């Protein structure tokens, strides 16, 4: 079992055919998630391309995350949560926390992505949008959005099956100002499955 520490990120390599189970251990932790093509990190999971293919705002079992080149990277094989995953909000960054009133550095998903990739020897000069697993961002007919606590339960999980060799990155979102983690970021867990 892989621990994704509270407020930190973790990257893993997946071979085509392997799967990654991501567990919301405590039920209220958002996990930002990215997928990069192994050996070609300029190709990565694209939220715009995925939404256009799904014709929905979040995936259902059987849907793939599509790359910025419109290739299926990983397929959602299992989801024991209520299925609410955000694909609209950008990963948090230090600038976002400044807008929320933080005067000092704040842990964030953008930096967690880059630190996790660096642990595997990779550096990229950009930050793609993430799918924010278990993140509850309700939307209204008038277009308004809200920041709500996850509706998942302890132990809820998703399983993503790799369609090609890739690198998956997970970040336990450090958000402790808005309600998306119940204002208490904690660890989550993951496991590579054959």
N, C-alpha and C positions, 0 to 999 in steps of 0.2 A: 504494500500500500504506500502511495506517495502522499506526503503531507504538503499541502500548499499553505504555508504559514499565514496567519492573520496579517493583513496589510502588505503582503509580499506576493511575488510571482514565481512560477515554475514552468520550465519548458521541457518537453519530452519529444523524442524522435519516435515516429510511428512508421512501420513498413506497411505497404499496401496489404489490406486484409486484416491487419490488427485493428483493435478497437480500444477506445479510451472511455472508461467510466469515470464521470465526475460526480462526486457525492456532496450534497449540501448537508454536511454532517449535523449541524445544529438547526437547520431549517430556515435560517434567516440571513444567510450569507450570499451576496451576489458574487458570481465568478465571471469576470470578463474573459472572453475566449477568442483566440485568433488561431488561424491555420495558415502556414506558409508551405509552399512547394519546396521539398528538400532539394538543395543545390541551386534553386532559383527563387531567392527570397523577394524578388520583385513581383512574384505572383503569390497572392494571398487572398484569404476569404474576404469577399466584398459584400457588404450589406445591401448596397443598392442593387447589385446584380442578383443577389439571392432573393430579395423582396420582389423584384420584377419577375423572377421565375416562379416563385411560390404564389404570387398574387395575393399575398397576406403580409401582415406586419411581423409575424413570428412563425417559426417552423413547426411542423407536426411530424410525428413518426413517419418515416419514409422519405422525408425531404432531405436534400443535400445542401450543404453550404457550398456556394459557387464562388469561384475565384473572380478577381478583377478581369480575367480573360474568359470568364463564363464556362469554366470547367468545374465539374463536380469534384470536390476535394474530400469531404467526409459526409457520411449519411447518418442522419439521426435514426438509430435503430431501436432505441428504447427511451421512454421518458415517464418516470413514475411521479413526477410533479404535476401540478395542475396545467403545466404547459405554457405558462406565461414567461416569455423570455424577450427582453428588449433588443431591438435592432435599430433604434432611432438615435439614442443618446450616444454622444462621443465618449470615449474613455476619459475618466477624470485626469486632470493634470494640475500642476501647481498653480497655473493661471486661473483655473476654475475655482480653486480654493480661495485665491485672492479675491475673486468676485463674490465669494460667500463670506468674506470678512476676515480670512486668515492673514495675519501679517508676517508669519514665519513660514518656512518650508513645511509642506504637508505631504506625507506619503501619498502616492497616486498610482493609478493603473498604467499610465503612460510610462513612467519610470520603471515600474515593475516589469512591463513588457521588455524594455531594453535591457534591464539587468538580467532577466531570465535568458534572453537570447545570448547575451555576452557569456553566461556560464557555459553555453554550448559552443562558444567561439565565434559567434556571429554578431555583426553590428549593422544596423540599417539607419539611414538618415531621415526616416519618415515614421509616422505612427498611423497605421490603418485603423478604420473603425472596427469596433469589436461587436460580437454578439454578447449581450450581457445576460448570462444564464441566471435564471430565477429572479430577475429584476422586474418589478411590477410597476410599469408606467402606463396607467390607464389613459385612454384618450376618449374625447367626447366628439359628438357630431359637429360641434362648432370648431374643431381643430385644437382645442386646449388639451394640455397634458398635465399629469400630476406625478409627484414622486411619492410612492407608497411603499410600505413594507412588503416583503415577499409574502406570497400566499402558499409557499411550499412548506413541507413538514420535515422534521429531522429525519435524515436518511434518504430523502428523495434524491434521485439521481437521473442523469442522462447518459446514454451510451452513443458515442460517435464512431462509426466504422470508416477507416481510411480507404479511400478509393485509389490513392497513389501514395508514394513515399512522401512523408511530410513532417513538419515540425509543428506541434501544438503547444500553445502558450496559454497559461491560466493565471489570472491575478485575483486574489481575494481582495475585493475592492475595499479600500481604506475609508470610504465615506462614513463619517461619524457626525456630520452636521445635519444632513437630511435623513429621512426615515428609511431609506432603502435597505439598510442593514439593521434596522431597529436601533440605530445609533451605536451599535457595538460590534465592530468587525471581529470576526473569529476565523479560525482555520477551516479549511475544507480538505477533502481527500480525493485522490484519483487512483486509478489502477489501469494498467495496460492489460488487455485481454487478447488472446489469440483466437 
